[in-house]
Amino acid sequence: MHIERVLIVEDNEEAAGFAGDVLRDLGCKTETVQTLKKAREMLVAGQYDLVLLDVRLPDGDGIELLREFGGGGVTATFMVTSGDAAVEVAVNAMRLGAVDYLIKPFTPDQLEIAVKRADSWDRLREENAYLRGDAEDAPEMIGASPAMQQVRHLIRQVCSTQATVLIYGESGTGKELVAKAIQAASPRRQQPYIRLNCAAIPANLMESELFGHEKGAFTGAVCKRHGRFEMADGGTLLLDEISEIPLALQAKLLRVLQEREFERVGGSHTVKVDVRVLATTNRQLKEAVNQGTFREDLFYRLNVVPIHVPPLRERSGDIDLLVDFFLRLFAARHGKPVPALAKETRVSLQNALWPGNVRELQNSVERAVILAAPGRELTAGDFGLTDQSAQAKPAGVDAGEDLSLDQMEKVFIEKALKRTGGNVTQAARLLGISVRALHYKLAQARQAQPAKP
């Protein structure tokens, strides 16, 4: 439960003792004050999850404290109690930010229900803060190729279980869509679905993002904060690009996967959670284990059910379906007619490399739709394809010999850098990976080059 520390503002010792007993049975730590003055001091100095506030106090009206702090002055949730059943008092309290209004005397069950309701409201508020602005529907999982049929088969097999799933594949293949499909078909689909892009979080902030922190844990920690594991309690947590989690933090992640418990940064209280973890990676984690950059025990704990999402070059038969879907999607989104494609354009699209996979294809189609001239069929050039990029493929892609994943990755990186004139930032965007990840891959490639005599 998110609610751990409760401040009881109540001048009646019997009522305060009764509320404290119920709250402690729910696992909360409580502190009690009897006046508005002391309550103000405690709220300014301390960190509370819930304030159980009586209306009638010796030095004033509790509603004044609610008016002062309930609008965002502190992170605590307020619940008002009173022996006055007047409707206007309750309405005024709710208008000022209280989540509930209990009329005294109330029963233990009534208080317990109210606290759990406040806990749910608090969790929802935090989830909305993270997910606001991220509600745009993601592209559907399109494709009829054997490779995609195999992915759908694995999703059907694993979705109803509680197993940890490792989704791996190149950048831009749609790994997050696979995770979303698993969550949407799981028994936890009505519970929180929280995502964390591990590649986008600085290493020094990663622990706080995952596990939260206590007030004063480090410079800038002005209040307690719940991490992604707490936010996902009862639901599903997607750790996107999990290979980017620092080695020093992997032991704590392993513990929460095995024991379902952890401590916040700067805290000593053990937090227990029930979370199903899905993880994605565009790297070969087994190789990272061999290189000493990823813990072997964590790899095996994550790799309970692996799902490989194929690159677009292995499902080129799906390109027509994807192009038609994106044409309709972006035409509707931008208020434009669905443009037509010349037959030779479809051939060019199928022959193109698409090192950024579905993400690159999606971006190219959106650009073509936006810039399309009315009544004119789209050409390869409208999709940013030159004659060379639309027809030429590197040796080994469709030839008899096979390239290793590392060799193929090197080909695509070189092509992306050539297409962007050596601009690493633009090449990373084209490949669908972070700039940091691309710099890391380039450094690896330089180290792998044989020394000159």
Secondary structure, 3 states (H helix, E strand, C coil): CCCCEEEEECCCHHHHHHHHHHHHHCCCEEEEECCHHHHHHHHHHCCCCEEEEECEECCEEHHHHHHHHCCCCCCCEEEEEECCCCHHHHHHHHHCCCCEEEECCCCHHHHHHHHHHHHHHHHHHHHHHHHCCCCCCCCCCCCCCHHHHHHHHHHHHHCCCCCCEEEECCCCCCHHHHHHHHHHCCCCCCCCEEEEEHHHCCHHHHHHHHHCECCCCCCCCCCCECCHHHHCCCCEEEEECHHHCCHHHHHHHHHHHHHCEEECECCCCEEECCCEEEEEECCCHHHHHHHCCCCHHHHHHHCCEEEECCCHHHHHHHHHHHHHHHHHHHHHHCCCCCCCECHHHHHHHHHCCCCCHHHHHHHHHHHHHHHCCCCCCECHHHHCCCHHHHHCCCCCCCCCCCCCHHHHHHHHHHHHHHHCCCCHHHHHHHHCCCHHHHHHHHHHHHHHCCCCC
